[in-house]
Amino acid sequence: MLSRLALRSEVFRVAPLCANAVRTTQTKPAVATTNESIIVPGFPKPNGQPQPNPYDGPERDLVNFPRMVRLEEPAKTRYLFVPEEWFEVFYKKTGVTGPYVLAAGVTTYLLSKEIWVVEHEFPYVLATIGLFYVGWKKLGTSLAAFLDKEIDEYEASCNASRKSEIDGLKETIEHQKTEIWRTEAQKHVIQAKRENVALQLEAIYRERALQAYNQVKRRLDYQLDLANLTRTVQQRHMVNWIIENVLKSLTNEQEKQSFKKCMADLQALAAKA
């Protein structure tokens, strides 16, 4: 009876501690924030803010009760399978020896009440524990690496579509930036076209101005040539008219005397030569 009463008091004392331990594991924000999760977050809104989770109501306290996420690394343990958090819970109540005393008391109770019967097959239990320990030492690292590799491949396959879509959106953004840059260059192209049109108009104006100059010069040259030709004709006509009048005024006697005078002059010149 005394053992049953001690067991009842021990159970009643340990139960709230275990509940506190479970509550601390669920409400420990440092573990959830320091370890990355493979849960893919929602795509952001156009304004850059994340989308609200449809599973979280408006009265959900995410500060004191955050959503559980899967840890990438396992929690610390002692003796291969006992969580470190269980020992930390006993430290505040009983000190360092609390969990060991509890384990020894539970074991003593199980053996004394013959709930855990030690029979001739009990060494097989110890042998099995030894085999598990040896297997953990020999194959634990390689098995953990293999499982981690499988998890990484599964995570990569889950995030492949998301990553490809993000890469496609980044390429679209870069393409849009290039198109914006090309659009900004259109004003320079339009300015260059305007300058080309202005140069073409200037060239046409100069060409037509040259054509007008040539036409005016040709007409002025024509008037100058016409004036020179008129003056030449007038001079020739005046000379011919004067010669004809002079010839008409000369008589035969004067012609003979002039002829003799010319012959005499020629003979004088020949004698001098």
Backbone as CSV, one residue per row, in Angstrom:
resi,resn,N_x,N_y,N_z,CA_x,CA_y,CA_z,C_x,C_y,C_z
1,MET,0.817,-1.202,0.000,0.000,0.000,0.000,0.849,1.249,0.000
2,LEU,1.939,1.216,0.812,2.803,2.394,0.837,3.444,2.637,-0.530
3,SER,3.813,1.555,-1.205,4.409,1.705,-2.538,3.405,2.276,-3.516
4,ARG,2.139,1.839,-3.402,1.116,2.393,-4.294,0.890,3.872,-4.025
5,LEU,0.866,4.256,-2.724,0.696,5.658,-2.391,1.869,6.489,-2.906
6,ALA,3.101,5.948,-2.771,4.276,6.666,-3.282,4.215,6.797,-4.796
7,LEU,3.774,5.718,-5.460,3.650,5.775,-6.918,2.621,6.811,-7.335
8,ARG,1.458,6.870,-6.613,0.418,7.826,-6.963,0.925,9.259,-6.800
9,SER,1.609,9.529,-5.689,2.155,10.877,-5.481,3.224,11.210,-6.506
10,GLU,4.035,10.207,-6.861,5.092,10.443,-7.859,4.486,10.741,-9.221
11,VAL,3.420,9.999,-9.577,2.767,10.221,-10.864,2.120,11.585,-10.906
12,PHE,1.444,11.964,-9.821,0.802,13.270,-9.770,1.819,14.398,-9.834
13,ARG,3.030,14.173,-9.309,4.061,15.213,-9.347,4.741,15.304,-10.703
14,VAL,4.853,14.171,-11.394,5.548,14.149,-12.681,4.628,14.578,-13.814
15,ALA,3.330,14.337,-13.698,2.390,14.638,-14.790,2.412,16.097,-15.199
16,PRO,2.277,17.056,-14.227,2.363,18.453,-14.681,3.705,18.825,-15.253
17,LEU,4.776,18.177,-14.763,6.097,18.467,-15.329,6.170,18.019,-16.779
18,CYS,5.632,16.864,-17.094,5.628,16.394,-18.477,4.768,17.295,-19.350
19,ALA,3.636,17.743,-18.768,2.789,18.665,-19.544,3.512,19.954,-19.833
20,ASN,4.242,20.457,-18.794,5.034,21.680,-19.032,6.110,21.442,-20.063
21,ALA,6.704,20.245,-20.049,7.747,19.933,-21.026,7.178,19.931,-22.428
22,VAL,5.989,19.310,-22.594,5.368,19.287,-23.915,4.990,20.683,-24.361
23,ARG,4.502,21.519,-23.398,4.104,22.880,-23.743,5.328,23.710,-24.150
24,THR,6.450,23.484,-23.432,7.661,24.242,-23.794,8.188,23.827,-25.143
25,THR,8.046,22.544,-25.499,8.492,22.118,-26.838,7.620,22.694,-27.924
26,GLN,6.335,22.961,-27.621,5.444,23.504,-28.634,5.538,25.013,-28.748
27,THR,5.862,25.680,-27.626,5.856,27.159,-27.624,7.247,27.717,-27.557
28,LYS,8.227,26.995,-28.005,9.589,27.496,-27.981,9.898,28.173,-29.300
29,PRO,9.824,29.494,-29.384,9.965,30.166,-30.688,11.375,30.141,-31.212
30,ALA,12.379,29.979,-30.303,13.763,30.058,-30.771,14.070,28.912,-31.712
31,VAL,13.559,27.697,-31.402,13.834,26.548,-32.271,13.164,26.734,-33.616
32,ALA,11.958,27.296,-33.613,11.223,27.470,-34.866,11.822,28.563,-35.727
33,THR,12.459,29.543,-35.065,13.014,30.656,-35.840,14.433,30.392,-36.291
34,THR,15.197,29.630,-35.486,16.592,29.407,-35.847,16.757,28.304,-36.871
35,ASN,15.802,27.386,-36.958,15.876,26.300,-37.927,14.990,26.632,-39.107
36,GLU,15.509,26.408,-40.283,14.763,26.683,-41.500,13.764,25.563,-41.774
37,SER,12.668,25.894,-42.367,11.629,24.926,-42.683,11.590,24.694,-44.175
38,ILE,11.187,23.512,-44.555,11.057,23.231,-45.976,9.672,23.571,-46.477
39,ILE,8.782,24.093,-45.586,7.448,24.470,-46.020,7.567,25.662,-46.958
40,VAL,6.995,25.539,-48.134,7.080,26.617,-49.117,6.138,27.739,-48.718
41,PRO,6.618,28.955,-48.489,5.711,30.049,-48.124,4.870,30.479,-49.310
42,GLY,3.793,31.238,-49.019,2.905,31.718,-50.072,3.550,32.787,-50.915
43,PHE,3.089,32.900,-52.138,3.615,33.934,-53.011,3.188,35.305,-52.508
44,PRO,4.020,36.336,-52.656,3.647,37.666,-52.157,2.573,38.306,-53.019
45,LYS,1.882,39.262,-52.413,0.908,40.039,-53.130,1.599,41.016,-54.071
46,PRO,0.842,41.679,-54.969,1.472,42.689,-55.827,2.116,43.830,-55.059
47,ASN,1.622,44.128,-53.835,2.231,45.207,-53.063,3.434,44.751,-52.263
48,GLY,3.841,43.481,-52.375,5.029,43.010,-51.691,4.771,42.350,-50.358
49,GLN,3.549,42.408,-49.811,3.224,41.805,-48.522,2.847,40.335,-48.709
50,PRO,3.220,39.449,-47.757,2.857,38.028,-47.905,1.373,37.822,-47.761
51,GLN,0.883,36.783,-48.402,-0.532,36.473,-48.333,-0.879,35.874,-46.971
52,PRO,-2.058,36.159,-46.433,-2.447,35.577,-45.141,-2.696,34.080,-45.279
53,ASN,-2.377,33.366,-44.224,-2.583,31.922,-44.220,-4.067,31.633,-44.030
54,PRO,-4.690,30.873,-44.933,-6.140,30.619,-44.780,-6.473,29.766,-43.577
55,TYR,-5.475,29.063,-42.984,-5.725,28.215,-41.831,-5.631,28.967,-40.509
56,ASP,-5.180,30.213,-40.521,-5.055,31.024,-39.318,-6.241,31.973,-39.224
57,GLY,-6.996,31.856,-38.151,-8.123,32.740,-37.952,-7.681,34.106,-37.461
58,PRO,-8.599,35.054,-37.385,-8.227,36.398,-36.925,-7.850,36.443,-35.456
59,GLU,-8.289,35.443,-34.648,-7.984,35.427,-33.223,-6.801,34.532,-32.889
60,ARG,-6.099,34.063,-33.898,-4.964,33.165,-33.658,-3.792,33.959,-33.090
61,ASP,-3.234,33.488,-31.936,-2.082,34.134,-31.298,-0.819,33.475,-31.833
62,LEU,-0.251,34.083,-32.895,0.953,33.517,-33.514,2.211,33.869,-32.750
63,VAL,2.140,34.791,-31.799,3.326,35.178,-31.020,3.610,34.142,-29.945
64,ASN,2.592,33.811,-29.161,2.770,32.835,-28.091,2.565,31.396,-28.567
65,PHE,1.818,31.225,-29.641,1.549,29.880,-30.167,1.825,29.866,-31.670
66,PRO,3.097,29.900,-32.057,3.412,29.910,-33.496,3.123,28.559,-34.124
67,ARG,3.041,28.553,-35.435,2.794,27.321,-36.162,4.022,26.422,-36.088
68,MET,3.778,25.130,-35.980,4.866,24.162,-35.892,5.480,23.951,-37.277
69,VAL,6.786,23.874,-37.285,7.510,23.615,-38.528,8.443,22.433,-38.303
70,ARG,8.721,21.736,-39.369,9.636,20.599,-39.279,11.068,21.093,-39.234
71,LEU,11.821,20.614,-38.254,13.207,21.028,-38.098,14.091,20.264,-39.072
72,GLU,15.128,20.941,-39.543,16.082,20.276,-40.422,17.013,19.358,-39.630
73,GLU,17.376,19.761,-38.410,18.266,18.969,-37.577,17.471,18.422,-36.391
74,PRO,17.715,17.199,-35.976,16.983,16.649,-34.827,17.408,17.328,-33.520
75,ALA,16.521,17.258,-32.517,16.825,17.828,-31.211,17.890,16.996,-30.493
76,LYS,18.534,17.620,-29.517,19.581,16.927,-28.773,18.966,15.842,-27.888
77,THR,19.691,14.751,-27.753,19.232,13.627,-26.931,20.375,13.132,-26.054
78,ARG,19.994,12.376,-25.033,20.955,11.681,-24.183,20.656,10.181,-24.222
79,TYR,21.721,9.418,-24.175,21.574,7.960,-24.188,20.818,7.502,-25.435
80,LEU,21.083,8.188,-26.536,20.634,7.829,-27.874,19.174,8.152,-28.175
81,PHE,18.303,8.169,-27.142,16.885,8.342,-27.453,16.145,9.249,-26.473
82,VAL,16.753,9.608,-25.333,16.049,10.433,-24.352,16.239,11.899,-24.728
83,PRO,15.165,12.676,-24.939,15.320,14.083,-25.324,15.971,14.906,-24.225
84,GLU,16.780,15.849,-24.617,17.463,16.746,-23.691,16.466,17.637,-22.953
85,GLU,15.332,17.938,-23.584,14.351,18.816,-22.944,13.742,18.175,-21.701
86,TRP,13.641,16.846,-21.665,13.102,16.204,-20.478,14.003,16.445,-19.262
87,PHE,15.316,16.410,-19.461,16.242,16.683,-18.363,16.158,18.144,-17.939
88,GLU,16.016,19.061,-18.903,15.927,20.473,-18.563,14.680,20.788,-17.742
89,VAL,13.607,20.051,-17.975,12.387,20.252,-17.187,12.624,19.864,-15.725
90,PHE,13.343,18.773,-15.484,13.603,18.337,-14.108,14.623,19.227,-13.405
91,TYR,15.494,19.905,-14.142,16.518,20.723,-13.512,15.901,21.837,-12.674
92,LYS,14.817,22.431,-13.146,14.206,23.533,-12.421,13.479,23.061,-11.162
93,LYS,13.061,21.801,-11.118,12.284,21.284,-9.991,13.123,20.482,-9.004
94,THR,13.913,19.573,-9.536,14.620,18.615,-8.664,16.134,18.718,-8.753
95,GLY,16.668,19.499,-9.710,18.111,19.546,-9.871,18.597,18.535,-10.884
96,VAL,19.906,18.271,-10.825,20.524,17.419,-11.836,20.121,15.961,-11.655
97,THR,19.945,15.513,-10.410,19.691,14.083,-10.160,18.226,13.710,-10.317
98,GLY,17.343,14.663,-10.585,15.924,14.361,-10.659,15.558,13.319,-11.680
99,PRO,15.934,13.456,-12.936,15.544,12.444,-13.921,16.114,11.061,-13.651
100,TYR,17.348,11.021,-13.095,17.947,9.708,-12.787,17.212,9.032,-11.634
101,VAL,16.820,9.820,-10.627,16.068,9.251,-9.509,14.713,8.752,-9.990
102,LEU,14.077,9.512,-10.889,12.798,9.071,-11.422,12.945,7.769,-12.190
103,ALA,13.984,7.665,-13.027,14.189,6.430,-13.791,14.479,5.260,-12.861
104,ALA,15.303,5.497,-11.829,15.601,4.409,-10.883,14.363,4.005,-10.098
105,GLY,13.544,5.001,-9.710,12.333,4.669,-8.962,11.336,3.892,-9.795
106,VAL,11.155,4.309,-11.061,10.235,3.582,-11.934,10.724,2.161,-12.172
107,THR,12.029,2.004,-12.387,12.586,0.663,-12.603,12.417,-0.208,-11.366
108,THR,12.677,0.366,-10.187,12.512,-0.393,-8.938,11.068,-0.809,-8.744
109,TYR,10.158,0.096,-9.051,8.734,-0.232,-8.916,8.342,-1.353,-9.858
110,LEU,8.770,-1.274,-11.106,8.417,-2.318,-12.070,8.987,-3.669,-11.662
111,LEU,10.202,-3.683,-11.114,10.809,-4.944,-10.704,10.177,-5.477,-9.418
112,SER,9.867,-4.564,-8.477,9.317,-5.020,-7.197,7.899,-5.554,-7.342
113,LYS,7.123,-4.956,-8.211,5.760,-5.424,-8.429,5.665,-6.496,-9.507
114,GLU,6.814,-6.902,-10.001,6.899,-7.943,-11.014,6.083,-7.599,-12.261
115,ILE,5.975,-6.291,-12.511,5.398,-5.873,-13.801,6.404,-6.144,-14.912
116,TRP,7.656,-5.879,-14.586,8.750,-6.229,-15.500,9.400,-7.475,-14.908
117,VAL,9.097,-8.628,-15.472,9.562,-9.912,-14.953,10.911,-10.233,-15.576
118,VAL,11.893,-10.485,-14.720,13.229,-10.866,-15.189,13.271,-12.387,-15.201
119,GLU,13.234,-12.959,-16.365,13.212,-14.399,-16.511,14.444,-14.857,-17.260
120,HIS,14.417,-16.094,-17.737,15.590,-16.662,-18.395,15.842,-16.031,-19.763
121,GLU,14.827,-15.331,-20.361,15.024,-14.682,-21.656,15.458,-13.225,-21.530
122,PHE,15.673,-12.735,-20.311,16.087,-11.349,-20.118,17.451,-11.032,-20.771
123,PRO,18.416,-11.954,-20.761,19.686,-11.639,-21.457,19.518,-11.333,-22.940
124,TYR,18.420,-11.895,-23.527,18.184,-11.577,-24.936,17.886,-10.084,-25.120
125,VAL,17.231,-9.495,-24.124,16.946,-8.054,-24.194,18.251,-7.267,-24.194
126,LEU,19.148,-7.651,-23.288,20.439,-6.966,-23.237,21.225,-7.177,-24.533
127,ALA,21.133,-8.414,-25.085,21.828,-8.683,-26.348,21.238,-7.852,-27.489
128,THR,19.905,-7.721,-27.477,19.256,-6.906,-28.519,19.666,-5.436,-28.406
129,ILE,19.702,-4.947,-27.156,20.153,-3.551,-26.959,21.588,-3.385,-27.427
130,GLY,22.411,-4.388,-27.151,23.804,-4.320,-27.617,23.902,-4.328,-29.131
131,LEU,23.078,-5.166,-29.765,23.082,-5.197,-31.229,22.642,-3.860,-31.820
132,PHE,21.605,-3.256,-31.209,21.179,-1.939,-31.683,22.288,-0.901,-31.512
133,TYR,22.998,-0.991,-30.407,24.084,-0.035,-30.168,25.205,-0.219,-31.188
134,VAL,25.596,-1.454,-31.429,26.659,-1.718,-32.406,26.221,-1.285,-33.804
135,GLY,24.946,-1.600,-34.152,24.453,-1.167,-35.465,24.430,0.350,-35.604
136,TRP,24.069,1.028,-34.506,24.072,2.497,-34.544,25.480,3.034,-34.730
137,LYS,26.460,2.430,-34.057,27.840,2.878,-34.198,28.395,2.597,-35.587
138,LYS,28.042,1.435,-36.150,28.610,1.032,-37.436,27.860,1.653,-38.619
139,LEU,26.534,1.658,-38.556,25.732,2.062,-39.710,24.965,3.362,-39.506
140,GLY,25.060,3.936,-38.298,24.261,5.143,-38.028,24.636,6.317,-38.917
141,THR,25.933,6.557,-39.110,26.371,7.714,-39.899,25.993,7.569,-41.366
142,SER,26.273,6.383,-41.936,25.950,6.165,-43.352,24.437,6.181,-43.581
143,LEU,23.673,5.587,-42.637,22.216,5.592,-42.785,21.666,7.019,-42.682
144,ALA,22.208,7.802,-41.741,21.762,9.191,-41.608,22.097,9.996,-42.864
145,ALA,23.295,9.762,-43.432,23.667,10.470,-44.660,22.759,10.080,-45.815
146,PHE,22.436,8.788,-45.902,21.533,8.336,-46.964,20.148,8.956,-46.818
147,LEU,19.622,8.958,-45.601,18.304,9.553,-45.382,18.314,11.060,-45.631
148,ASP,19.390,11.736,-45.207,19.493,13.173,-45.473,19.542,13.455,-46.972
149,LYS,20.246,12.584,-47.697,20.300,12.750,-49.150,18.920,12.579,-49.772
150,GLU,18.178,11.563,-49.289,16.830,11.361,-49.797,15.935,12.568,-49.489
151,ILE,16.083,13.110,-48.281,15.275,14.274,-47.902,15.638,15.482,-48.757
152,ASP,16.945,15.677,-48.994,17.372,16.813,-49.828,16.850,16.680,-51.253
153,GLU,16.895,15.455,-51.788,16.374,15.259,-53.138,14.868,15.508,-53.192
154,TYR,14.152,15.047,-52.173,12.705,15.270,-52.143,12.400,16.770,-52.005
155,GLU,13.166,17.435,-51.155,12.960,18.879,-50.997,13.278,19.626,-52.287
156,ALA,14.374,19.211,-52.956,14.728,19.851,-54.222,13.651,19.631,-55.277
157,SER,13.082,18.397,-55.314,12.003,18.132,-56.269,10.762,18.960,-55.941
158,CYS,10.507,19.183,-54.637,9.345,20.001,-54.252,9.542,21.456,-54.626
159,ASN,10.783,21.937,-54.472,11.057,23.355,-54.737,11.479,23.624,-56.178
160,ALA,11.579,22.556,-57.005,12.056,22.760,-58.382,11.088,23.627,-59.171
161,SER,9.793,23.293,-59.084,8.807,24.077,-59.847,8.775,25.524,-59.364
162,ARG,8.832,25.700,-58.047,8.829,27.069,-57.498,10.072,27.835,-57.954
163,LYS,11.225,27.175,-57.903,12.455,27.845,-58.320,12.429,28.171,-59.801
164,SER,11.935,27.220,-60.612,11.861,27.479,-62.053,10.921,28.643,-62.351
165,GLU,9.807,28.706,-61.614,8.871,29.818,-61.828,9.491,31.139,-61.404
166,ILE,10.235,31.121,-60.281,10.916,32.344,-59.834,11.960,32.768,-60.857
167,ASP,12.728,31.791,-61.392,13.722,32.121,-62.411,13.056,32.688,-63.662
168,GLY,11.907,32.090,-64.045,11.188,32.627,-65.203,10.700,34.041,-64.964
169,LEU,10.208,34.308,-63.755,9.762,35.672,-63.428,10.936,36.645,-63.417
170,LYS,12.095,36.195,-62.914,13.281,37.064,-62.937,13.692,37.372,-64.376
171,GLU,13.665,36.347,-65.234,13.988,36.595,-66.642,12.987,37.555,-67.274
172,THR,11.703,37.410,-66.910,10.691,38.331,-67.438,10.953,39.751,-66.967
173,ILE,11.353,39.900,-65.700,11.657,41.232,-65.164,12.842,41.841,-65.900
174,GLU,13.895,41.043,-66.112,15.058,41.563,-66.843,14.669,41.938,-68.273
175,HIS,13.813,41.102,-68.888,13.356,41.420,-70.246,12.563,42.718,-70.263
176,GLN,11.699,42.899,-69.264,10.920,44.133,-69.184,11.823,45.339,-68.951
177,LYS,12.865,45.168,-68.138,13.816,46.264,-67.930,14.516,46.618,-69.241
178,THR,14.884,45.590,-70.017,15.513,45.852,-71.314,14.558,46.582,-72.252
179,GLU,13.294,46.155,-72.241,12.312,46.832,-73.093,12.084,48.273,-72.647
180,ILE,12.102,48.505,-71.330,11.969,49.884,-70.829,13.152,50.714,-71.281
181,TRP,14.350,50.123,-71.221,15.538,50.847,-71.678,15.451,51.152,-73.171
182,ARG,14.952,50.204,-73.940,14.780,50.455,-75.377,13.715,51.521,-75.630
183,THR,12.659,51.493,-74.822,11.626,52.515,-74.973,12.166,53.900,-74.651
184,GLU,13.016,53.989,-73.631,13.625,55.270,-73.311,14.537,55.754,-74.438
185,ALA,15.099,54.829,-75.199,15.956,55.228,-76.313,15.165,55.741,-77.510
186,GLN,13.843,55.526,-77.520,13.044,55.975,-78.648,13.056,57.493,-78.777
187,LYS,13.115,58.218,-77.646,13.129,59.678,-77.741,14.391,60.169,-78.461
188,HIS,15.512,59.478,-78.235,16.730,59.838,-78.958,16.596,59.487,-80.444
189,VAL,15.930,58.372,-80.729,15.722,57.990,-82.128,14.833,59.014,-82.827
190,ILE,13.771,59.442,-82.137,12.867,60.444,-82.715,13.601,61.759,-82.936
191,GLN,14.455,62.159,-81.975,15.224,63.386,-82.136,16.174,63.282,-83.325
192,ALA,16.810,62.101,-83.482,17.704,61.904,-84.625,16.933,61.959,-85.942
193,LYS,15.724,61.376,-85.959,14.908,61.434,-87.174,14.517,62.872,-87.500
194,ARG,14.185,63.644,-86.470,13.846,65.043,-86.704,15.044,65.794,-87.273
195,GLU,16.221,65.524,-86.725,17.422,66.179,-87.254,17.692,65.750,-88.697
196,ASN,17.463,64.462,-89.003,17.649,64.005,-90.378,16.669,64.695,-91.332
197,VAL,15.407,64.840,-90.890,14.423,65.537,-91.721,14.826,66.994,-91.915
198,ALA,15.318,67.628,-90.825,15.764,69.022,-90.946,16.937,69.144,-91.916
199,LEU,17.863,68.178,-91.854,18.995,68.195,-92.790,18.513,67.990,-94.226
200,GLN,17.558,67.081,-94.424,17.019,66.877,-95.763,16.326,68.146,-96.297
201,LEU,15.553,68.806,-95.419,14.907,70.057,-95.829,15.942,71.124,-96.154
202,GLU,16.996,71.189,-95.346,18.052,72.169,-95.607,18.745,71.868,-96.936
203,ALA,18.998,70.587,-97.199,19.637,70.225,-98.463,18.735,70.578,-99.648
204,ILE,17.427,70.288,-99.520,16.500,70.634,-100.606,16.425,72.141,-100.796
205,TYR,16.422,72.891,-99.698,16.382,74.361,-99.805,17.627,74.890,-100.505
206,ARG,18.797,74.354,-100.120,20.039,74.820,-100.763,20.069,74.426,-102.240
207,GLU,19.561,73.228,-102.543,19.531,72.804,-103.940,18.630,73.713,-104.775
208,ARG,17.467,74.031,-104.253,16.555,74.910,-104.991,17.087,76.339,-105.051
209,ALA,17.750,76.781,-103.975,18.374,78.113,-104.015,19.459,78.161,-105.092
210,LEU,20.241,77.056,-105.212,21.258,77.001,-106.261,20.616,76.990,-107.642
211,GLN,19.514,76.240,-107.772,18.815,76.242,-109.052,18.298,77.642,-109.404
212,ALA,17.746,78.352,-108.427,17.285,79.726,-108.678,18.443,80.636,-109.047
213,TYR,19.567,80.470,-108.352,20.752,81.280,-108.673,21.231,81.001,-110.091
214,ASN,21.273,79.727,-110.478,21.722,79.389,-111.831,20.762,79.941,-112.888
215,GLN,19.462,79.854,-112.613,18.500,80.384,-113.573,18.640,81.900,-113.721
216,VAL,18.765,82.594,-112.604,18.935,84.062,-112.661,20.238,84.418,-113.357
217,LYS,21.322,83.687,-113.049,22.615,83.958,-113.677,22.548,83.706,-115.182
218,ARG,21.858,82.606,-115.573,21.729,82.315,-117.002,20.959,83.417,-117.722
219,ARG,19.915,83.921,-117.133,19.149,85.003,-117.754,19.973,86.301,-117.817
220,LEU,20.701,86.574,-116.730,21.542,87.778,-116.749,22.659,87.651,-117.787
221,ASP,23.245,86.449,-117.902,24.270,86.238,-118.932,23.674,86.406,-120.332
222,TYR,22.445,85.915,-120.468,21.786,86.084,-121.770,21.581,87.566,-122.087
223,GLN,21.137,88.343,-121.118,20.954,89.779,-121.344,22.286,90.466,-121.628
224,LEU,23.352,90.058,-120.925,24.676,90.651,-121.176,25.166,90.303,-122.570
225,ASP,25.030,89.026,-122.960,25.451,88.635,-124.313,24.614,89.355,-125.368
226,LEU,23.317,89.509,-125.094,22.462,90.224,-126.038,22.885,91.692,-126.184
227,ALA,23.221,92.309,-125.032,23.683,93.714,-125.089,25.007,93.811,-125.838
228,ASN,25.937,92.874,-125.561,27.229,92.911,-126.272,27.052,92.665,-127.762
229,LEU,26.172,91.747,-128.121,25.933,91.475,-129.531,25.293,92.685,-130.226
230,THR,24.365,93.306,-129.526,23.727,94.508,-130.091,24.759,95.609,-130.317
231,ARG,25.629,95.826,-129.353,26.670,96.850,-129.487,27.626,96.499,-130.627
232,THR,28.005,95.226,-130.741,28.924,94.823,-131.829,28.280,95.040,-133.191
233,VAL,27.016,94.656,-133.304,26.312,94.848,-134.587,26.196,96.327,-134.919
234,GLN,25.883,97.101,-133.880,25.782,98.541,-134.120,27.132,99.139,-134.561
235,GLN,28.219,98.722,-133.900,29.548,99.237,-134.280,29.910,98.811,-135.705
236,ARG,29.633,97.522,-136.022,29.953,97.060,-137.373,29.122,97.813,-138.423
237,HIS,27.853,97.969,-138.097,27.007,98.707,-139.030,27.489,100.151,-139.200
238,MET,27.894,100.786,-138.082,28.398,102.182,-138.172,29.686,102.249,-138.984
239,VAL,30.594,101.274,-138.783,31.858,101.284,-139.538,31.587,101.082,-141.024
240,ASN,30.712,100.109,-141.316,30.393,99.885,-142.725,29.713,101.106,-143.356
241,TRP,28.857,101.734,-142.575,28.177,102.926,-143.106,29.150,104.062,-143.350
242,ILE,30.108,104.229,-142.429,31.109,105.294,-142.610,31.992,104.980,-143.817
243,ILE,32.412,103.702,-143.934,33.282,103.352,-145.068,32.546,103.534,-146.388
244,GLU,31.297,103.116,-146.411,30.532,103.269,-147.659,30.355,104.749,-148.017
245,ASN,30.071,105.583,-147.036,29.926,107.027,-147.318,31.238,107.666,-147.753
246,VAL,32.338,107.168,-147.090,33.650,107.723,-147.509,33.964,107.296,-148.930
247,LEU,33.686,106.020,-149.245,33.970,105.544,-150.594,33.080,106.236,-151.633
248,LYS,31.872,106.498,-151.225,31.004,107.209,-152.164,31.480,108.650,-152.406
249,SER,32.100,109.271,-151.392,32.561,110.673,-151.548,33.846,110.794,-152.374
250,LEU,34.608,109.671,-152.528,35.859,109.711,-153.305,35.557,109.643,-154.813
251,THR,36.420,110.431,-155.598,36.294,110.424,-157.075,37.378,109.540,-157.675
252,ASN,37.324,109.383,-158.990,38.333,108.567,-159.661,39.716,109.205,-159.597
253,GLU,39.749,110.498,-159.719,41.040,111.213,-159.669,41.674,111.030,-158.287
254,GLN,40.870,111.108,-157.250,41.400,110.961,-155.894,41.867,109.519,-155.653
255,GLU,41.187,108.585,-156.269,41.606,107.200,-156.114,42.954,106.953,-156.782
256,LYS,43.133,107.521,-157.964,44.417,107.357,-158.666,45.550,107.991,-157.877
257,GLN,45.303,109.184,-157.343,46.349,109.841,-156.559,46.657,109.039,-155.301
258,SER,45.612,108.513,-154.680,45.837,107.702,-153.483,46.605,106.424,-153.815
259,PHE,46.311,105.859,-154.999,47.010,104.653,-155.414,48.482,104.933,-155.677
260,LYS,48.720,106.085,-156.329,50.116,106.448,-156.600,50.848,106.705,-155.284
261,LYS,50.161,107.371,-154.373,50.785,107.684,-153.094,51.140,106.393,-152.358
262,CYS,50.289,105.454,-152.434,50.548,104.171,-151.781,51.722,103.451,-152.436
263,MET,51.803,103.448,-153.721,52.901,102.798,-154.417,54.202,103.456,-154.049
264,ALA,54.194,104.837,-153.983,55.423,105.547,-153.634,55.851,105.165,-152.205
265,ASP,54.887,105.079,-151.358,55.237,104.708,-149.955,55.797,103.308,-149.912
266,LEU,55.266,102.405,-150.683,55.754,101.041,-150.708,57.180,100.944,-151.257
267,GLN,57.430,101.698,-152.342,58.786,101.702,-152.907,59.783,102.277,-151.904
268,ALA,59.357,103.352,-151.183,60.264,103.941,-150.177,60.573,102.936,-149.078
269,LEU,59.554,102.224,-148.668,59.758,101.213,-147.621,60.643,100.070,-148.140
270,ALA,60.454,99.716,-149.434,61.277,98.620,-149.978,62.719,99.043,-150.075
271,ALA,62.951,100.330,-150.419,64.326,100.810,-150.520,64.985,100.811,-149.156
272,LYS,64.254,101.196,-148.159,64.832,101.197,-146.792,65.124,99.776,-146.337
273,ALA,64.240,98.807,-146.667,64.462,97.426,-146.256,65.707,96.859,-146.949
